[in-house]
Amino acid sequence: MGNTHAWPVLRTTDLTEALTLAERLLSVASWYDPDGCYLDAWAHDDDQLRRLTEAAPEAAVDWYGEAGDDGRASVSRPATTLSQAREALRSWTVVTRCYILWHNMTWPAVPELGLDEEYKYAELQVASNSHTIHCEEWAPEHTVFIHARPGHDERAAWLAAQVDAEVVGPPEFGW
């Protein structure tokens, strides 16, 4: 068991730019399973919950506390294609902070850095309207995160460089 570290590689107000960079990073992965992608959002009140589930009727809702007590719920749904992921994130971004996570993937080996393929800690995330992976606070930008093994700063920088990006901040403790 272990937790990832997540390196931000882009902060932008342009959601299309963030999603395009994510797609380019997915092309660097030595493998990824499109079924290993999902969206997650917090509904902070009944109106947000209604709008999220109207946009995605198949979404799963997990209540915190008794259902409806404080209106807080986690809403999640799968996205199996890149176009589906783009559309779903766009529809939820106008409602609340949310993120999309690709988690069933492998980062390639980087022999010149002494790094083998990485499956266990390999993830890619776009956090919408947030600077953090958990989307705790609203921000005007969307952030793209590369998740990798703790201490693998070189891998994060190498992956970013493959798509003409760079690490733009310190890593945060992942999941």
Residue pairs with C-beta under 8 A, 6 or more apart in sequence:
2 120
2 121
2 149
2 150
3 150
3 173
3 174
3 175
4 121
4 123
4 147
4 148
4 149
4 150
4 174
4 175
5 147
5 148
5 149
5 150
5 151
5 152
5 156
5 171
5 172
5 173
5 174
6 123
6 125
6 133
6 145
6 146
6 147
6 171
6 172
6 173
6 174
7 145
7 146
7 147
7 148
7 153
7 156
7 157
7 160
7 167
7 169
7 170
7 171
8 131
8 143
8 144
8 145
8 167
8 168
8 169
9 21
9 25
9 144
9 145
9 146
9 156
9 159
9 160
9 165
9 166
9 167
9 168
10 17
10 18
10 21
10 143
10 144
10 165
10 168
11 131
11 141
11 142
11 143
11 168
11 169
12 18
12 141
12 142
13 140
13 141
13 142
14 142
15 89
15 90
15 93
15 128
15 142
18 126
18 128
18 142
18 143
18 144
19 85
19 86
19 89
19 126
21 144
21 163
21 165
22 100
22 102
22 124
22 126
22 144
23 82
24 163
25 124
25 144
25 146
25 159
25 162
25 163
26 32
26 82
26 102
26 105
26 124
27 163
28 107
28 108
28 159
28 162
28 163
29 105
29 106
29 107
29 108
29 122
29 124
30 106
30 107
30 108
30 109
30 117
31 105
31 106
32 102
32 104
32 105
32 106
33 104
33 105
34 80
34 81
34 82
35 78
35 80
35 104
36 102
36 103
36 104
36 105
37 78
37 79
37 80
37 85
37 100
37 101
37 102
37 103
37 104
38 76
38 77
38 78
38 79
38 100
38 101
38 103
39 56
39 76
39 77
39 78
39 79
39 85
39 88
39 89
39 92
39 98
39 99
39 100
39 101
40 74
40 75
40 76
40 98
40 99
40 101
41 52
41 74
41 75
41 76
41 92
41 95
41 96
41 97
41 98
41 99
41 135
42 48
42 72
42 73
42 74
42 75
42 96
42 97
42 98
42 135
43 49
43 52
43 61
43 71
43 72
43 73
43 74
43 75
43 96
44 71
44 72
44 96
45 71
46 68
46 71
48 71
48 95
48 96
49 61
49 71
49 73
49 75
51 95
52 59
52 75
52 92
52 95
52 96
53 59
53 61
53 75
55 88
55 91
55 92
55 95
56 75
56 77
56 88
56 91
56 92
58 77
59 75
59 76
59 77
60 75
60 76
60 77
61 73
61 74
61 75
62 73
62 74
62 75
62 76
63 69
63 72
63 73
64 70
64 72
64 73
64 74
65 72
77 88
79 85
79 88
79 89
79 100
85 100
88 100
89 98
89 100
89 126
89 128
92 98
92 128
93 128
93 129
93 142
96 129
97 127
97 128
97 129
97 130
97 135
97 137
97 138
98 127
98 128
98 129
98 135
99 125
99 126
99 127
99 128
99 130
99 133
99 135
100 125
100 126
100 128
101 123
101 124
101 125
102 123
102 124
102 125
103 123
105 119
105 122
105 123
105 124
106 117
106 118
106 119
106 122
107 117
107 118
107 119
107 122
107 148
107 155
107 159
108 117
109 115
109 116
109 117
110 154
110 155
110 158
113 154
113 155
113 158
115 152
115 154
115 155
115 158
118 148
118 149
118 152
118 155
120 149
121 147
121 148
121 149
121 150
121 152
122 147
122 148
123 147
123 174
124 144
124 145
124 146
124 147
125 133
125 144
125 145
125 147
126 142
126 143
126 144
126 145
127 133
127 135
127 142
127 143
127 144
127 145
128 135
128 142
129 135
129 138
129 139
129 140
129 141
129 142
130 136
130 137
130 138
130 139
130 142
130 143
131 137
131 139
131 141
131 143
132 143
132 172
133 145
133 172
133 174
133 175
144 165
146 155
146 156
146 159
146 160
146 167
147 174
148 155
148 156
148 159
149 155
150 171
153 167
153 171
156 167
156 171
157 166
157 167
160 166
160 167
